[in-house]
Amino acid sequence: MSERLGPIPHELMTPLQQQAAQAIIDGPRGALYGPFVPLLRSPEMMAHAQRLGEYLRYRSAIGTRLSELAILVTARYWDQQVEWAIHAPIAAQEGIAAEVIDAIAHGRRPDGMADIEAAVYDFCVELQRDKRVSDATYAAALAHFGEHGVVDLMGLNGYYTFLAMVMNGAQTAPPPSAAAPLPDLPPG
């Protein structure tokens, strides 16, 4: 499967693309990679998306460790190899147990999660799978994070779903990673 919207050589970028690319390079990401490669075709949308992503990834109300957990659940749901390759190692560095990461990769509910991790996991799975969240799951997330955190958790799911859709549609190739690729899951 070849990339549909691969990197654009700098000399072929429009001035708006150059400006949008430089903003990402100068920001906390430090480079233009992953979803921003295909998104560069729409520099204004990319600029808005990267600002939202910068908030959700680096400053969300639920903190970086739990944001990474939410990203992994979303990556698994969308079979998104790029997000998995980028975020599974970050999740491990942020303190998500290897057993939790492996269970998510294999489509299983992890055993031994702390209550706060289980609240994030259950919320994300229900929102992705059922397109809604049960009252009990919502109440558990609300108790841990308050309304601000719950809204950020919904935002993380939506933002990383958006990126997954872009990269799945563009057939973006995953970067080299310390993480094993997501395994194929049986249908159903």
N, C-alpha and C positions, 0 to 999 in steps of 0.2 A: 504494500500500500504506500503510495508516494504522497508526499505533502502537496496539498493543493495551493496553499498560500504560504510559501516558505519565505525566508529572509529576503528583504529588498536591499540590494547594494546601496550604500549611502549616496553615491553619485546619481542614482536613479530615483531617489526620493524627492518628492515635492518639498517646497519650503515648509509647508504645514507638517508633513511627515517628519522632516528633520527636526523641527521644533518639538513635536510630540515625543519622538524617540529620545531626544536629548533630555527632556523632562524626566523620563523614566530612568535613564542612565544616571542622572544627577540625584535622583531620589534614593530612598532606602534600599531599593532592589539592586541598584548599581549596574544593571545591564538590561538590555532588551532581549527577552527570552519568553518561552512558553506562549501564553495566550496573546501577548502583546505583539508577537510577530504577525499573526493574521489580522489582529485588530488594527494594525498600522494602516491598513487600507482605508480605514475610517478614522482619521486622526482626532477629530473632535470627540467621537464616541469613545475612543481609546483614552483620551485625556480625562473624561468624566469617569470612566470605569476604573482607571488606575487610582484616582483620588478616593473613590469609594473603597476599593480594595486595600489601599494603604491604611485607611482607618480600620477596616475590619480585621486585617491581618496583624497590624502592629499596635492598635489602641482600643480594641473592642472592650466593652464592659465586662466580658467574661474572661478576659486575659488570654495571653498567647497560647498557653498549654491547652486550654479547652477549645480555643478557636481551631487549633491544629487537629484536635479530635473531630470536630465538626467537619472540617475540610476532608479528612480521611473518609468519613461516612459518605459524604457527597461524592467524592472521587470513586468510591466503590460502587455506589448506586448507579453512576453514569459510566462505569467501566473506563474511567479517564486516566490513562497511563501517565500523561505528562504531570498532572496534579499529584498523582501518587508518587512518581519519581522525585518530585520536588519536596512534597510535604511529609512523606513517611520518615525520612531521616530527620527532618525538623521536629516532628512530633516526638521521636525518640530522644532527641537532644533536650526537648522541653519537659521530658519526664513521663511520657506515655509509655507504659510497659510494652516490651517486645511482644508479649503474649496477647495483649489487647490489639496491637497493630496487626499481628498475624491473623487473629480471629476475624477482624474486619476484612482483611484481604480475602479471606476464604468465605465471606458471607455469613459468618456466625456471630451471635451475640457473645461478646467476651465475658468470661467468668472473672470474678475477683476485682471488678471495677469498684472504685470508691463511689459513694452515693452521688457525689457531684458529677463524676464521669458518667455514671449510669443515667443521670438526668439529661445530660447532653446527648448521649448516644440514643436513648429512647426518643427524645424529642426529634432529633434529626431523622431517625429511621421512620417514625410515624409521618413526619412532614413529607419526606421523599416518597415513601411507599403509599401512604393513604391520602396524600394531598391535604391533610388536616392533622390536628393533634388532639388526642383525647383530653377530657377534663382532668383526669388524674395526672397525666404526663405534663400538661400545662401547669398544673398546680405545683408539681415537684420542681419544674424549672423556675417558676415564679418565686418559690420559697428560697431557692439558691441564689437567684440573680436579680430579682425585682423586675419591674416592667422594662427598664432600660436594657438589662441583660437579655431578656426574652426577645425584645425587638432586634437587638444585635444578633442573637442566635438565628432568628428568622432571616435576617439580612445575610449572614454567612451562608446559609443554605441557598438563598436565592442568587447571591453573587457567584458562588462557586458552581452552581448549576448553569448560570449564564456562561461562565468561562468553559465549562465542560462542553456545552452545546457548540460554542465557537470552535473549540479545538477538535471535537469529534467531527464536526462538519468540514473543517479544514484539513483533517487528517494530520494534525500536528504531531511530529515525531517526538517521542520522549527523549530527554537528555540523558547522558550517562548518570547513573545513580547508585548509591550504596544500597538502595532498596531493591528487592526482587520485584519484577513486574507483577501487576495484578494477575492472578490466575483466572482463566475462564471459569465461569460458574455454570452449573447445569441449568437448563431452561426451567422456568417456573419459579 
